[in-house]
Structures are given as structure tokens and as C-alpha cells.
Amino acid sequence: MDDKSEKSPLSEQESESKRPDDARLEKLAHSLREKYADISDEPVPENLKQLIEELREAEKKAQTRH
């Protein structure tokens, strides 16, 4: 039997909804924001601010793809 001719259940799920990794990343991001909300106004090093901004931009791009 040709492996490529059969669709796996995972590939069918991916076509119907978000990729599993995207869902896990969104859940992780939400959990981290909740957990660290109380320290969100603390001083942050400049290089960390840049990384945070890059993450926000990547999240926005990922959301617009779906």
C-alpha cells in the first residue's frame, strides 16, 4: 500500500482546524500572561523588551494566518 495515498487522521484534523502546535502555543502564552500579570509593570531590560515585541508580532502574524 502506498503510504502517501492515505491521509492520516492528524492531517485531516490540521486541515479542519489549527495545527496542534499553534493551539498549544496559544494556551501556553495565555497561561504565562495570567501567571505573570502582577509583574508586568516591573522594569524590563531593553533586550528583553525587544524579544517581547518580536513575540507579539509573531503572534499577530500567526493569528492572521488562521
CHARMM internal coordinates of N, CA and C (Angstrom, degrees):
IC EDIT
DIST 1 N 1 CA 1.4530
DIST 1 CA 1 C 1.5229
ANGL 1 N 1 CA 1 C 109.67
DIST 1 C 2 N 1.2873
ANGL 1 CA 1 C 2 N 117.91
DIHE 1 N 1 CA 1 C 2 N 140.60
DIST 2 N 2 CA 1.4617
ANGL 1 C 2 N 2 CA 122.77
DIHE 1 CA 1 C 2 N 2 CA -179.79
DIST 2 CA 2 C 1.5238
ANGL 2 N 2 CA 2 C 109.88
DIHE 1 C 2 N 2 CA 2 C -81.81
DIST 2 C 3 N 1.3334
ANGL 2 CA 2 C 3 N 116.90
DIHE 2 N 2 CA 2 C 3 N 118.48
DIST 3 N 3 CA 1.4652
ANGL 2 C 3 N 3 CA 121.08
DIHE 2 CA 2 C 3 N 3 CA -178.66
DIST 3 CA 3 C 1.5172
ANGL 3 N 3 CA 3 C 112.27
DIHE 2 C 3 N 3 CA 3 C -61.93
DIST 3 C 4 N 1.3159
ANGL 3 CA 3 C 4 N 117.50
DIHE 3 N 3 CA 3 C 4 N -32.66
DIST 4 N 4 CA 1.4606
ANGL 3 C 4 N 4 CA 120.94
DIHE 3 CA 3 C 4 N 4 CA -176.40
DIST 4 CA 4 C 1.5240
ANGL 4 N 4 CA 4 C 112.64
DIHE 3 C 4 N 4 CA 4 C -74.05
DIST 4 C 5 N 1.3402
ANGL 4 CA 4 C 5 N 117.37
DIHE 4 N 4 CA 4 C 5 N -21.79
DIST 5 N 5 CA 1.4574
ANGL 4 C 5 N 5 CA 119.81
DIHE 4 CA 4 C 5 N 5 CA -176.95
DIST 5 CA 5 C 1.5232
ANGL 5 N 5 CA 5 C 112.49
DIHE 4 C 5 N 5 CA 5 C -77.71
DIST 5 C 6 N 1.3202
ANGL 5 CA 5 C 6 N 118.01
DIHE 5 N 5 CA 5 C 6 N -21.48
DIST 6 N 6 CA 1.4588
ANGL 5 C 6 N 6 CA 121.22
DIHE 5 CA 5 C 6 N 6 CA -179.61
DIST 6 CA 6 C 1.5178
ANGL 6 N 6 CA 6 C 110.33
DIHE 5 C 6 N 6 CA 6 C -97.59
DIST 6 C 7 N 1.3226
ANGL 6 CA 6 C 7 N 115.15
DIHE 6 N 6 CA 6 C 7 N 137.61
DIST 7 N 7 CA 1.4651
ANGL 6 C 7 N 7 CA 119.55
DIHE 6 CA 6 C 7 N 7 CA 175.65
DIST 7 CA 7 C 1.5169
ANGL 7 N 7 CA 7 C 108.91
DIHE 6 C 7 N 7 CA 7 C -87.45
DIST 7 C 8 N 1.3026
ANGL 7 CA 7 C 8 N 115.93
DIHE 7 N 7 CA 7 C 8 N 136.36
DIST 8 N 8 CA 1.4559
ANGL 7 C 8 N 8 CA 118.99
DIHE 7 CA 7 C 8 N 8 CA 175.16
DIST 8 CA 8 C 1.5195
ANGL 8 N 8 CA 8 C 108.67
DIHE 7 C 8 N 8 CA 8 C -82.38
DIST 8 C 9 N 1.3330
ANGL 8 CA 8 C 9 N 118.03
DIHE 8 N 8 CA 8 C 9 N 154.87
DIST 9 N 9 CA 1.4713
ANGL 8 C 9 N 9 CA 120.09
DIHE 8 CA 8 C 9 N 9 CA 177.25
DIST 9 CA 9 C 1.5235
ANGL 9 N 9 CA 9 C 112.49
DIHE 8 C 9 N 9 CA 9 C -57.73
DIST 9 C 10 N 1.3286
ANGL 9 CA 9 C 10 N 117.06
DIHE 9 N 9 CA 9 C 10 N -33.63
DIST 10 N 10 CA 1.4585
ANGL 9 C 10 N 10 CA 120.46
DIHE 9 CA 9 C 10 N 10 CA -179.77
DIST 10 CA 10 C 1.5217
ANGL 10 N 10 CA 10 C 110.78
DIHE 9 C 10 N 10 CA 10 C -64.14
DIST 10 C 11 N 1.3325
ANGL 10 CA 10 C 11 N 117.37
DIHE 10 N 10 CA 10 C 11 N -43.98
DIST 11 N 11 CA 1.4622
ANGL 10 C 11 N 11 CA 118.87
DIHE 10 CA 10 C 11 N 11 CA -178.89
DIST 11 CA 11 C 1.5206
ANGL 11 N 11 CA 11 C 110.90
DIHE 10 C 11 N 11 CA 11 C -67.14
DIST 11 C 12 N 1.3162
ANGL 11 CA 11 C 12 N 118.56
DIHE 11 N 11 CA 11 C 12 N -32.02
DIST 12 N 12 CA 1.4658
ANGL 11 C 12 N 12 CA 120.93
DIHE 11 CA 11 C 12 N 12 CA 175.74
DIST 12 CA 12 C 1.5243
ANGL 12 N 12 CA 12 C 110.61
DIHE 11 C 12 N 12 CA 12 C -67.59
DIST 12 C 13 N 1.3170
ANGL 12 CA 12 C 13 N 116.80
DIHE 12 N 12 CA 12 C 13 N -41.08
DIST 13 N 13 CA 1.4623
ANGL 12 C 13 N 13 CA 120.44
DIHE 12 CA 12 C 13 N 13 CA 177.61
DIST 13 CA 13 C 1.5124
ANGL 13 N 13 CA 13 C 110.68
DIHE 12 C 13 N 13 CA 13 C -63.12
DIST 13 C 14 N 1.3150
ANGL 13 CA 13 C 14 N 116.52
DIHE 13 N 13 CA 13 C 14 N -42.24
DIST 14 N 14 CA 1.4602
ANGL 13 C 14 N 14 CA 120.65
DIHE 13 CA 13 C 14 N 14 CA -178.76
DIST 14 CA 14 C 1.5126
ANGL 14 N 14 CA 14 C 111.04
DIHE 13 C 14 N 14 CA 14 C -62.57
DIST 14 C 15 N 1.3170
ANGL 14 CA 14 C 15 N 117.76
DIHE 14 N 14 CA 14 C 15 N -36.52
DIST 15 N 15 CA 1.4558
ANGL 14 C 15 N 15 CA 119.34
DIHE 14 CA 14 C 15 N 15 CA -179.71
DIST 15 CA 15 C 1.5209
ANGL 15 N 15 CA 15 C 111.05
DIHE 14 C 15 N 15 CA 15 C -72.46
DIST 15 C 16 N 1.3255
ANGL 15 CA 15 C 16 N 117.68
DIHE 15 N 15 CA 15 C 16 N -26.21
DIST 16 N 16 CA 1.4596
ANGL 15 C 16 N 16 CA 121.44
DIHE 15 CA 15 C 16 N 16 CA -178.48
DIST 16 CA 16 C 1.5252
ANGL 16 N 16 CA 16 C 112.93
DIHE 15 C 16 N 16 CA 16 C -87.78
DIST 16 C 17 N 1.3011
ANGL 16 CA 16 C 17 N 117.79
DIHE 16 N 16 CA 16 C 17 N -25.67
DIST 17 N 17 CA 1.4640
ANGL 16 C 17 N 17 CA 120.81
DIHE 16 CA 16 C 17 N 17 CA -177.38
DIST 17 CA 17 C 1.5193
ANGL 17 N 17 CA 17 C 109.49
DIHE 16 C 17 N 17 CA 17 C -145.45
DIST 17 C 18 N 1.3200
ANGL 17 CA 17 C 18 N 115.17
DIHE 17 N 17 CA 17 C 18 N -168.28
DIST 18 N 18 CA 1.4640
ANGL 17 C 18 N 18 CA 120.60
DIHE 17 CA 17 C 18 N 18 CA 179.11
DIST 18 CA 18 C 1.5201
ANGL 18 N 18 CA 18 C 110.31
DIHE 17 C 18 N 18 CA 18 C -66.31
DIST 18 C 19 N 1.3093
ANGL 18 CA 18 C 19 N 114.84
DIHE 18 N 18 CA 18 C 19 N 158.06
DIST 19 N 19 CA 1.4563
ANGL 18 C 19 N 19 CA 119.03
DIHE 18 CA 18 C 19 N 19 CA 173.18
DIST 19 CA 19 C 1.5220
ANGL 19 N 19 CA 19 C 108.05
DIHE 18 C 19 N 19 CA 19 C -66.68
DIST 19 C 20 N 1.3204
ANGL 19 CA 19 C 20 N 117.42
DIHE 19 N 19 CA 19 C 20 N 147.04
DIST 20 N 20 CA 1.4715
ANGL 19 C 20 N 20 CA 119.99
DIHE 19 CA 19 C 20 N 20 CA -179.57
DIST 20 CA 20 C 1.5205
ANGL 20 N 20 CA 20 C 113.29
DIHE 19 C 20 N 20 CA 20 C -56.10
DIST 20 C 21 N 1.3250
ANGL 20 CA 20 C 21 N 117.88
DIHE 20 N 20 CA 20 C 21 N -37.19
DIST 21 N 21 CA 1.4638
ANGL 20 C 21 N 21 CA 120.27
DIHE 20 CA 20 C 21 N 21 CA 179.38
DIST 21 CA 21 C 1.5180
ANGL 21 N 21 CA 21 C 111.38
DIHE 20 C 21 N 21 CA 21 C -63.23
DIST 21 C 22 N 1.3286
ANGL 21 CA 21 C 22 N 117.69
DIHE 21 N 21 CA 21 C 22 N -39.34
DIST 22 N 22 CA 1.4592
ANGL 21 C 22 N 22 CA 121.18
DIHE 21 CA 21 C 22 N 22 CA 179.44
DIST 22 CA 22 C 1.5231
ANGL 22 N 22 CA 22 C 110.92
DIHE 21 C 22 N 22 CA 22 C -62.80
DIST 22 C 23 N 1.3105
ANGL 22 CA 22 C 23 N 116.84
DIHE 22 N 22 CA 22 C 23 N -43.25
DIST 23 N 23 CA 1.4627
ANGL 22 C 23 N 23 CA 120.83
DIHE 22 CA 22 C 23 N 23 CA 179.63
DIST 23 CA 23 C 1.5252
ANGL 23 N 23 CA 23 C 110.64
DIHE 22 C 23 N 23 CA 23 C -63.89
DIST 23 C 24 N 1.3290
ANGL 23 CA 23 C 24 N 116.63
DIHE 23 N 23 CA 23 C 24 N -42.06
DIST 24 N 24 CA 1.4762
ANGL 23 C 24 N 24 CA 119.78
DIHE 23 CA 23 C 24 N 24 CA 178.63
DIST 24 CA 24 C 1.5119
ANGL 24 N 24 CA 24 C 111.34
DIHE 23 C 24 N 24 CA 24 C -65.11
DIST 24 C 25 N 1.3303
ANGL 24 CA 24 C 25 N 116.99
DIHE 24 N 24 CA 24 C 25 N -40.62
DIST 25 N 25 CA 1.4650
ANGL 24 C 25 N 25 CA 120.16
DIHE 24 CA 24 C 25 N 25 CA 179.50
DIST 25 CA 25 C 1.5227
ANGL 25 N 25 CA 25 C 111.23
DIHE 24 C 25 N 25 CA 25 C -64.87
DIST 25 C 26 N 1.3275
ANGL 25 CA 25 C 26 N 116.97
DIHE 25 N 25 CA 25 C 26 N -40.76
DIST 26 N 26 CA 1.4627
ANGL 25 C 26 N 26 CA 119.96
DIHE 25 CA 25 C 26 N 26 CA 177.91
DIST 26 CA 26 C 1.5239
ANGL 26 N 26 CA 26 C 110.87
DIHE 25 C 26 N 26 CA 26 C -63.15
DIST 26 C 27 N 1.3267
ANGL 26 CA 26 C 27 N 116.66
DIHE 26 N 26 CA 26 C 27 N -42.16
DIST 27 N 27 CA 1.4651
ANGL 26 C 27 N 27 CA 120.88
DIHE 26 CA 26 C 27 N 27 CA 178.82
DIST 27 CA 27 C 1.5263
ANGL 27 N 27 CA 27 C 110.58
DIHE 26 C 27 N 27 CA 27 C -63.93
DIST 27 C 28 N 1.3188
ANGL 27 CA 27 C 28 N 116.59
DIHE 27 N 27 CA 27 C 28 N -43.00
DIST 28 N 28 CA 1.4625
ANGL 27 C 28 N 28 CA 121.10
DIHE 27 CA 27 C 28 N 28 CA 178.66
DIST 28 CA 28 C 1.5239
ANGL 28 N 28 CA 28 C 110.93
DIHE 27 C 28 N 28 CA 28 C -63.10
DIST 28 C 29 N 1.3311
ANGL 28 CA 28 C 29 N 116.99
DIHE 28 N 28 CA 28 C 29 N -45.87
DIST 29 N 29 CA 1.4642
ANGL 28 C 29 N 29 CA 120.89
DIHE 28 CA 28 C 29 N 29 CA 179.78
DIST 29 CA 29 C 1.5238
ANGL 29 N 29 CA 29 C 110.75
DIHE 28 C 29 N 29 CA 29 C -59.83
DIST 29 C 30 N 1.3204
ANGL 29 CA 29 C 30 N 116.67
DIHE 29 N 29 CA 29 C 30 N -43.52
DIST 30 N 30 CA 1.4694
ANGL 29 C 30 N 30 CA 120.66
DIHE 29 CA 29 C 30 N 30 CA 179.38
DIST 30 CA 30 C 1.5306
ANGL 30 N 30 CA 30 C 110.67
DIHE 29 C 30 N 30 CA 30 C -63.08
DIST 30 C 31 N 1.3198
ANGL 30 CA 30 C 31 N 116.47
DIHE 30 N 30 CA 30 C 31 N -45.00
DIST 31 N 31 CA 1.4681
ANGL 30 C 31 N 31 CA 120.66
DIHE 30 CA 30 C 31 N 31 CA 179.91
DIST 31 CA 31 C 1.5205
ANGL 31 N 31 CA 31 C 111.77
DIHE 30 C 31 N 31 CA 31 C -61.73
DIST 31 C 32 N 1.3294
ANGL 31 CA 31 C 32 N 116.58
DIHE 31 N 31 CA 31 C 32 N -43.16
DIST 32 N 32 CA 1.4641
ANGL 31 C 32 N 32 CA 119.91
DIHE 31 CA 31 C 32 N 32 CA 179.68
DIST 32 CA 32 C 1.5234
ANGL 32 N 32 CA 32 C 111.45
DIHE 31 C 32 N 32 CA 32 C -65.58
DIST 32 C 33 N 1.3267
ANGL 32 CA 32 C 33 N 117.00
DIHE 32 N 32 CA 32 C 33 N -40.86
DIST 33 N 33 CA 1.4691
ANGL 32 C 33 N 33 CA 119.60
DIHE 32 CA 32 C 33 N 33 CA 178.37
DIST 33 CA 33 C 1.5245
ANGL 33 N 33 CA 33 C 111.15
DIHE 32 C 33 N 33 CA 33 C -62.10
DIST 33 C 34 N 1.3320
ANGL 33 CA 33 C 34 N 116.81
DIHE 33 N 33 CA 33 C 34 N -42.40
DIST 34 N 34 CA 1.4667
ANGL 33 C 34 N 34 CA 120.35
DIHE 33 CA 33 C 34 N 34 CA 178.40
DIST 34 CA 34 C 1.5220
ANGL 34 N 34 CA 34 C 111.13
DIHE 33 C 34 N 34 CA 34 C -63.49
DIST 34 C 35 N 1.3144
ANGL 34 CA 34 C 35 N 116.00
DIHE 34 N 34 CA 34 C 35 N -47.20
DIST 35 N 35 CA 1.4637
ANGL 34 C 35 N 35 CA 121.01
DIHE 34 CA 34 C 35 N 35 CA -175.01
DIST 35 CA 35 C 1.5245
ANGL 35 N 35 CA 35 C 112.51
DIHE 34 C 35 N 35 CA 35 C -64.28
DIST 35 C 36 N 1.3267
ANGL 35 CA 35 C 36 N 116.53
DIHE 35 N 35 CA 35 C 36 N -37.93
DIST 36 N 36 CA 1.4562
ANGL 35 C 36 N 36 CA 120.32
DIHE 35 CA 35 C 36 N 36 CA -174.25
DIST 36 CA 36 C 1.5248
ANGL 36 N 36 CA 36 C 113.62
DIHE 35 C 36 N 36 CA 36 C -106.91
DIST 36 C 37 N 1.3149
ANGL 36 CA 36 C 37 N 117.65
DIHE 36 N 36 CA 36 C 37 N 17.62
DIST 37 N 37 CA 1.4668
ANGL 36 C 37 N 37 CA 121.11
DIHE 36 CA 36 C 37 N 37 CA -179.79
DIST 37 CA 37 C 1.5248
ANGL 37 N 37 CA 37 C 111.53
DIHE 36 C 37 N 37 CA 37 C -61.19
DIST 37 C 38 N 1.3260
ANGL 37 CA 37 C 38 N 117.35
DIHE 37 N 37 CA 37 C 38 N -35.10
DIST 38 N 38 CA 1.4630
ANGL 37 C 38 N 38 CA 120.69
DIHE 37 CA 37 C 38 N 38 CA -176.92
DIST 38 CA 38 C 1.5292
ANGL 38 N 38 CA 38 C 113.03
DIHE 37 C 38 N 38 CA 38 C -69.94
DIST 38 C 39 N 1.3144
ANGL 38 CA 38 C 39 N 118.36
DIHE 38 N 38 CA 38 C 39 N -18.56
DIST 39 N 39 CA 1.4664
ANGL 38 C 39 N 39 CA 119.79
DIHE 38 CA 38 C 39 N 39 CA 178.83
DIST 39 CA 39 C 1.5292
ANGL 39 N 39 CA 39 C 112.18
DIHE 38 C 39 N 39 CA 39 C -109.62
DIST 39 C 40 N 1.3118
ANGL 39 CA 39 C 40 N 116.71
DIHE 39 N 39 CA 39 C 40 N 9.66
DIST 40 N 40 CA 1.4674
ANGL 39 C 40 N 40 CA 120.08
DIHE 39 CA 39 C 40 N 40 CA -175.57
DIST 40 CA 40 C 1.5211
ANGL 40 N 40 CA 40 C 113.22
DIHE 39 C 40 N 40 CA 40 C -64.48
DIST 40 C 41 N 1.3282
ANGL 40 CA 40 C 41 N 118.10
DIHE 40 N 40 CA 40 C 41 N -19.98
DIST 41 N 41 CA 1.4614
ANGL 40 C 41 N 41 CA 120.76
DIHE 40 CA 40 C 41 N 41 CA -179.95
DIST 41 CA 41 C 1.5316
ANGL 41 N 41 CA 41 C 113.23
DIHE 40 C 41 N 41 CA 41 C -96.45
DIST 41 C 42 N 1.3212
ANGL 41 CA 41 C 42 N 117.08
DIHE 41 N 41 CA 41 C 42 N 4.12
DIST 42 N 42 CA 1.4634
ANGL 41 C 42 N 42 CA 120.95
DIHE 41 CA 41 C 42 N 42 CA 178.34
DIST 42 CA 42 C 1.5324
ANGL 42 N 42 CA 42 C 109.92
DIHE 41 C 42 N 42 CA 42 C -71.38
DIST 42 C 43 N 1.3431
ANGL 42 CA 42 C 43 N 117.42
DIHE 42 N 42 CA 42 C 43 N 155.09
DIST 43 N 43 CA 1.4676
ANGL 42 C 43 N 43 CA 120.06
DIHE 42 CA 42 C 43 N 43 CA 177.13
DIST 43 CA 43 C 1.5329
ANGL 43 N 43 CA 43 C 111.23
DIHE 42 C 43 N 43 CA 43 C -59.62
DIST 43 C 44 N 1.3300
ANGL 43 CA 43 C 44 N 115.21
DIHE 43 N 43 CA 43 C 44 N 140.94
DIST 44 N 44 CA 1.4624
ANGL 43 C 44 N 44 CA 121.39
DIHE 43 CA 43 C 44 N 44 CA -177.31
DIST 44 CA 44 C 1.5311
ANGL 44 N 44 CA 44 C 108.80
DIHE 43 C 44 N 44 CA 44 C -128.52
DIST 44 C 45 N 1.3341
ANGL 44 CA 44 C 45 N 117.81
DIHE 44 N 44 CA 44 C 45 N 134.87
DIST 45 N 45 CA 1.4659
ANGL 44 C 45 N 45 CA 120.00
DIHE 44 CA 44 C 45 N 45 CA 176.76
DIST 45 CA 45 C 1.5341
ANGL 45 N 45 CA 45 C 110.97
DIHE 44 C 45 N 45 CA 45 C -59.22
DIST 45 C 46 N 1.3111
ANGL 45 CA 45 C 46 N 116.06
DIHE 45 N 45 CA 45 C 46 N 148.88
DIST 46 N 46 CA 1.4683
ANGL 45 C 46 N 46 CA 121.55
DIHE 45 CA 45 C 46 N 46 CA -175.31
DIST 46 CA 46 C 1.5276
ANGL 46 N 46 CA 46 C 112.41
DIHE 45 C 46 N 46 CA 46 C -58.17
DIST 46 C 47 N 1.3349
ANGL 46 CA 46 C 47 N 117.26
DIHE 46 N 46 CA 46 C 47 N -41.78
DIST 47 N 47 CA 1.4674
ANGL 46 C 47 N 47 CA 118.81
DIHE 46 CA 46 C 47 N 47 CA -179.44
DIST 47 CA 47 C 1.5293
ANGL 47 N 47 CA 47 C 112.04
DIHE 46 C 47 N 47 CA 47 C -66.00
DIST 47 C 48 N 1.3185
ANGL 47 CA 47 C 48 N 117.46
DIHE 47 N 47 CA 47 C 48 N -31.85
DIST 48 N 48 CA 1.4568
ANGL 47 C 48 N 48 CA 120.68
DIHE 47 CA 47 C 48 N 48 CA 176.17
DIST 48 CA 48 C 1.5258
ANGL 48 N 48 CA 48 C 110.54
DIHE 47 C 48 N 48 CA 48 C -71.17
DIST 48 C 49 N 1.3282
ANGL 48 CA 48 C 49 N 117.31
DIHE 48 N 48 CA 48 C 49 N -37.56
DIST 49 N 49 CA 1.4681
ANGL 48 C 49 N 49 CA 120.39
DIHE 48 CA 48 C 49 N 49 CA 175.82
DIST 49 CA 49 C 1.5229
ANGL 49 N 49 CA 49 C 110.50
DIHE 48 C 49 N 49 CA 49 C -58.64
DIST 49 C 50 N 1.3256
ANGL 49 CA 49 C 50 N 116.00
DIHE 49 N 49 CA 49 C 50 N -42.14
DIST 50 N 50 CA 1.4626
ANGL 49 C 50 N 50 CA 120.65
DIHE 49 CA 49 C 50 N 50 CA 179.87
DIST 50 CA 50 C 1.5355
ANGL 50 N 50 CA 50 C 110.55
DIHE 49 C 50 N 50 CA 50 C -63.69
DIST 50 C 51 N 1.3206
ANGL 50 CA 50 C 51 N 116.86
DIHE 50 N 50 CA 50 C 51 N -43.61
DIST 51 N 51 CA 1.4611
ANGL 50 C 51 N 51 CA 120.30
DIHE 50 CA 50 C 51 N 51 CA 178.42
DIST 51 CA 51 C 1.5241
ANGL 51 N 51 CA 51 C 111.69
DIHE 50 C 51 N 51 CA 51 C -62.96
DIST 51 C 52 N 1.3242
ANGL 51 CA 51 C 52 N 116.52
DIHE 51 N 51 CA 51 C 52 N -39.95
DIST 52 N 52 CA 1.4621
ANGL 51 C 52 N 52 CA 121.06
DIHE 51 CA 51 C 52 N 52 CA 178.58
DIST 52 CA 52 C 1.5233
ANGL 52 N 52 CA 52 C 110.35
DIHE 51 C 52 N 52 CA 52 C -63.30
DIST 52 C 53 N 1.3108
ANGL 52 CA 52 C 53 N 116.95
DIHE 52 N 52 CA 52 C 53 N -43.59
DIST 53 N 53 CA 1.4647
ANGL 52 C 53 N 53 CA 120.79
DIHE 52 CA 52 C 53 N 53 CA 179.02
DIST 53 CA 53 C 1.5266
ANGL 53 N 53 CA 53 C 110.86
DIHE 52 C 53 N 53 CA 53 C -63.47
DIST 53 C 54 N 1.3221
ANGL 53 CA 53 C 54 N 117.36
DIHE 53 N 53 CA 53 C 54 N -40.81
DIST 54 N 54 CA 1.4656
ANGL 53 C 54 N 54 CA 120.77
DIHE 53 CA 53 C 54 N 54 CA 177.44
DIST 54 CA 54 C 1.5248
ANGL 54 N 54 CA 54 C 110.90
DIHE 53 C 54 N 54 CA 54 C -62.90
DIST 54 C 55 N 1.3298
ANGL 54 CA 54 C 55 N 116.83
DIHE 54 N 54 CA 54 C 55 N -38.62
DIST 55 N 55 CA 1.4612
ANGL 54 C 55 N 55 CA 121.05
DIHE 54 CA 54 C 55 N 55 CA 177.25
DIST 55 CA 55 C 1.5243
ANGL 55 N 55 CA 55 C 110.62
DIHE 54 C 55 N 55 CA 55 C -64.01
DIST 55 C 56 N 1.3199
ANGL 55 CA 55 C 56 N 117.03
DIHE 55 N 55 CA 55 C 56 N -44.28
DIST 56 N 56 CA 1.4703
ANGL 55 C 56 N 56 CA 120.40
DIHE 55 CA 55 C 56 N 56 CA 178.42
DIST 56 CA 56 C 1.5234
ANGL 56 N 56 CA 56 C 111.28
DIHE 55 C 56 N 56 CA 56 C -59.44
DIST 56 C 57 N 1.3246
ANGL 56 CA 56 C 57 N 116.42
DIHE 56 N 56 CA 56 C 57 N -43.45
DIST 57 N 57 CA 1.4631
ANGL 56 C 57 N 57 CA 120.59
DIHE 56 CA 56 C 57 N 57 CA 179.00
DIST 57 CA 57 C 1.5301
ANGL 57 N 57 CA 57 C 110.79
DIHE 56 C 57 N 57 CA 57 C -63.65
DIST 57 C 58 N 1.3273
ANGL 57 CA 57 C 58 N 116.70
DIHE 57 N 57 CA 57 C 58 N -41.65
DIST 58 N 58 CA 1.4619
ANGL 57 C 58 N 58 CA 120.28
DIHE 57 CA 57 C 58 N 58 CA 178.85
DIST 58 CA 58 C 1.5268
ANGL 58 N 58 CA 58 C 110.89
DIHE 57 C 58 N 58 CA 58 C -64.71
DIST 58 C 59 N 1.3351
ANGL 58 CA 58 C 59 N 117.25
DIHE 58 N 58 CA 58 C 59 N -39.03
DIST 59 N 59 CA 1.4646
ANGL 58 C 59 N 59 CA 120.71
DIHE 58 CA 58 C 59 N 59 CA 177.58
DIST 59 CA 59 C 1.5220
ANGL 59 N 59 CA 59 C 110.78
DIHE 58 C 59 N 59 CA 59 C -63.70
DIST 59 C 60 N 1.3340
ANGL 59 CA 59 C 60 N 117.03
DIHE 59 N 59 CA 59 C 60 N -42.69
DIST 60 N 60 CA 1.4641
ANGL 59 C 60 N 60 CA 120.43
DIHE 59 CA 59 C 60 N 60 CA 178.80
DIST 60 CA 60 C 1.5178
ANGL 60 N 60 CA 60 C 110.86
DIHE 59 C 60 N 60 CA 60 C -61.46
DIST 60 C 61 N 1.3305
ANGL 60 CA 60 C 61 N 116.87
DIHE 60 N 60 CA 60 C 61 N -43.53
DIST 61 N 61 CA 1.4679
ANGL 60 C 61 N 61 CA 120.79
DIHE 60 CA 60 C 61 N 61 CA 178.87
DIST 61 CA 61 C 1.5230
ANGL 61 N 61 CA 61 C 110.57
DIHE 60 C 61 N 61 CA 61 C -62.65
DIST 61 C 62 N 1.3285
ANGL 61 CA 61 C 62 N 116.58
DIHE 61 N 61 CA 61 C 62 N -41.95
DIST 62 N 62 CA 1.4639
ANGL 61 C 62 N 62 CA 120.45
DIHE 61 CA 61 C 62 N 62 CA -179.65
DIST 62 CA 62 C 1.5235
ANGL 62 N 62 CA 62 C 110.95
DIHE 61 C 62 N 62 CA 62 C -64.78
DIST 62 C 63 N 1.3264
ANGL 62 CA 62 C 63 N 117.14
DIHE 62 N 62 CA 62 C 63 N -38.12
DIST 63 N 63 CA 1.4640
ANGL 62 C 63 N 63 CA 120.71
DIHE 62 CA 62 C 63 N 63 CA 179.92
DIST 63 CA 63 C 1.5189
ANGL 63 N 63 CA 63 C 111.54
DIHE 62 C 63 N 63 CA 63 C -69.24
DIST 63 C 64 N 1.3156
ANGL 63 CA 63 C 64 N 117.94
DIHE 63 N 63 CA 63 C 64 N -34.86
DIST 64 N 64 CA 1.4610
ANGL 63 C 64 N 64 CA 119.98
DIHE 63 CA 63 C 64 N 64 CA -179.37
DIST 64 CA 64 C 1.5204
ANGL 64 N 64 CA 64 C 111.67
DIHE 63 C 64 N 64 CA 64 C -75.34
DIST 64 C 65 N 1.3335
ANGL 64 CA 64 C 65 N 118.24
DIHE 64 N 64 CA 64 C 65 N -19.78
DIST 65 N 65 CA 1.4641
ANGL 64 C 65 N 65 CA 121.43
DIHE 64 CA 64 C 65 N 65 CA 177.29
DIST 65 CA 65 C 1.5134
ANGL 65 N 65 CA 65 C 111.56
DIHE 64 C 65 N 65 CA 65 C -73.64
DIST 65 C 66 N 1.3160
ANGL 65 CA 65 C 66 N 118.44
DIHE 65 N 65 CA 65 C 66 N -19.96
DIST 66 N 66 CA 1.4679
ANGL 65 C 66 N 66 CA 121.13
DIHE 65 CA 65 C 66 N 66 CA -173.92
DIST 66 CA 66 C 1.4646
ANGL 66 N 66 CA 66 C 111.08
DIHE 65 C 66 N 66 CA 66 C -98.15
END
COOR INIT
IC SEED 1 N 1 CA 1 C
IC BUILD
